[in-house]
Amino acid sequence: MSRLHMNSDDFQNIVLDNKEPAVVDFWATWCGPCKMLAPTIEELASELEGKIAVGKVDVDENRELAVKYGVMSPLFTSKTARK
């Protein structure tokens, strides 16, 4: 189960409620390093489909997730994320 672009509901279902490991890129359209990393995230999502969930969360559109997880810059998270 993988969905590249996630909102708050997707994050809950795909990352927190799923037993499958997850990697999430918290990003923003204005973030230069995020844009540079985007092709790598997309490649990971393609290569690891069915093995782990790989997704992207736009911090401007999903500010509550960014605040909840203390996102201040590009960040990856996994099943160690706290509810």
C-alpha positions in Angstrom: 0.0 0.0 0.0 1.7 3.2 -1.1 0.4 6.6 -2.2 3.1 9.1 -3.1 1.3 12.3 -2.2 -0.4 12.1 1.2 -2.8 14.3 3.2 -3.6 13.9 6.9 -6.0 11.1 6.4 -3.7 9.2 4.1 -0.9 9.6 6.6 -3.0 8.1 9.3 -4.0 5.1 7.1 -0.8 4.5 5.3 1.8 5.3 7.9 0.3 5.0 11.4 -2.4 2.4 11.0 -0.5 0.1 8.6 1.9 -2.6 9.6 4.0 -2.0 6.5 7.1 0.1 7.2 6.9 3.7 5.8 9.2 6.4 4.6 7.7 9.9 4.4 9.2 13.0 2.8 7.9 16.2 4.4 8.4 18.8 1.7 7.3 22.3 0.4 7.0 23.7 -3.1 9.4 26.6 -2.1 12.1 24.3 -0.7 15.1 23.9 -3.0 16.5 20.8 -1.3 13.0 19.2 -1.4 12.8 19.7 -5.2 16.3 18.1 -5.6 15.2 15.1 -3.5 11.8 14.6 -5.3 13.1 12.3 -8.1 14.8 10.1 -5.6 11.6 9.8 -3.5 9.6 9.0 -6.6 12.2 6.3 -7.6 12.1 4.8 -4.1 8.3 4.7 -4.2 8.4 2.8 -7.6 11.2 0.4 -6.6 9.8 -0.4 -3.2 6.1 -0.6 -4.0 4.6 -3.5 -2.1 7.5 -3.7 0.3 7.2 -0.4 2.1 5.0 2.7 1.9 6.8 5.7 0.5 5.1 9.1 0.5 5.3 12.8 0.4 3.5 15.3 2.7 3.3 18.9 1.6 3.9 20.8 4.8 2.1 23.9 3.6 -1.1 21.9 2.8 -0.8 19.7 5.9 0.6 22.1 8.5 -0.9 20.1 11.4 1.3 17.1 10.5 4.4 19.3 10.3 3.6 20.8 13.7 2.8 17.4 15.3 6.1 15.9 14.2 8.2 19.0 14.6 9.2 19.3 11.0 11.4 22.3 10.5 13.3 21.1 7.3 13.2 18.2 4.9 12.7 15.1 7.0 12.1 11.4 6.6 10.1 9.5 9.2 9.3 5.8 9.6 7.2 3.6 11.9 9.0 5.2 14.8 6.7 8.2 14.4 4.7 8.8 17.6 0.9 9.0 17.5 
